Amino acid sequence: MAKNHASVQTAPVCCLGEGTAPAPGVKNARRWSIVGLLFAASAINYIDRASLAMALPLISVEFKLDPSREGALLSAFFVPYVLMQIPVGFCVDRLNMRWLYAAAFLLWSLAQGLTCFANSLTFLIALRLLLGVGESIYLPGGTKIVSLLFSPKERGLPSGIFDVGSRTGLVLEGVLVPFLIVHYGWRKMFLLVGFAALVWLIPWLVVFPSRLDERRQAPAEQHRAFTFAVFWRQLRSRNLLGICLGLFCFDYYWYVLISWLPKYLVDGRHFTLLKAGLFTSIPFFVFGAGEPIGGWIADRMIRHGRDETRTRKLIIAIAFSAGLLLIPAARVDDAETAVALLVGASLVGLATANLLVIVQDCAPPERVGMWTGTANLIGNTAGFVGPLATGFMIGRTGSYFTSFLVASLTLMAGMVAFCGIVTQLKPVRGL
C-alpha cells in the first residue's frame, strides 16, 4: 500500500497534459471503486436534502407552521450550501481529500439523523443549516477527486457516474422516504436515513488512498499563497466566466423542472398526484441516465482522435438543444404527447458530465476545487431565481407556457456561454 501511495506523490505533473492518469500509482479497480463511492455519496446527499419536503406536511401539523415558516425551513439548507462553495473549494484544493470528504459526510449524516430529536422550528432550521454546510463538499469534492484520478480524455464517464448519483437519489427518495414515514413516522425516518448512511464511511476509509494530492507534483511557483488578488484574477478568466454563466443557465432549467414539473402535471395536465409522481420520475430517470452516457460518448470520440474541445462542446450543444422540446410540451393538447416531449427535453442530461469535465480541464490543476466551488455558487443561485421567476410568471399569465419558454431560452444562452465564451479546454496558468 505504501508503494502505491509513493507513486501517487511522485507522479510527474506533465502527465496532466499528455493524457496519462494524474495518479498512475492508484490501480484501475481502486479508481473506479472510488467513483462508485462518490456515486453512493451523491445519492445519499440528495436523499437527505429532499426528505424534508416529503415529511413537511406532518412536520407542519406537529409544529403548527404557516406557509411562510414552511418556506423558511425549506430554504434554510440552501443558504450555507451556496455560501460554502468557495470556502469548501479552497479546502478541497489544500487539504487531504480522504479525511475532508469523510468529515463533511459525517457532519451532514449526523445533522440528518439528529433531526429525529428536533423539538422546535429553531432546532430544525439549525440542523438544516448544518446539513447545507456538510453537503457543500459534494460537487467541488467529487470533481476534484475525478480530476486527480483520471486524465482529461477519460474524465467524462467517471464525472457522469458520480454526479448521476444525485438524480438517482431523487428517484430513491421518492420511494424510500414515503415508505419509512408511513411505517415508522417522520422522526424515525430521519433517524434511519441519517445514521444508516454512516456505514458508507467504512469502505471510503478502506478504499481511498491516505494521500491523493497533486500539489507536491507541481512547480513551487504554482502554489504561491492564495490571496484575494489571486481570486480576483481567476474571476476575470474568460473560461471561468463562460463556465459560471453556462452553469447558471443550466441550473435554471434544472431547478424549474424539479420544482414545478409535478405541479404542472397535476394542474396543467390534470393528473392524479400518484400518476404525476410516476410520470415525473421518468424524465428525471432519463436525465440521470444521460449523464454517464454523454460522458462515455465524448470520451470514446476523443480516444478515436477527435478534438476534445470540439467534441465536448458538440455534445453540450446537441443536449442543450433538446431542451427546446419543453416549449411544445406546454402547448400540445394531448397529455401523453406532452409527457413524451418532457422525456425528450430531459436528454439535456447528456451534457452534464461534459460540463464537469470542462471545469476540470480549464482550471489550473491546483485550483480545480476553487473553480468548481465558484461555478457551483453562481449556478445554484438559479435555485432561488428559477422557481421564484416561474411562480411569478405562472401567477401573471395563468399558464406554464411562458415559464417553460424562458427556461428553454435560458438554456440556449447557456449553450452560447459554453460553446462561445469558453475557449480551449486547457488549464489556465499564472492565476
Summary of the structure (lengths in Angstrom):
residues: 431
radius of gyration: 21.3
end to end distance: 35.0
largest distance: 65.3
contacts: 1554
relative contact order: 0.14
helix: 83%
strand: 0%
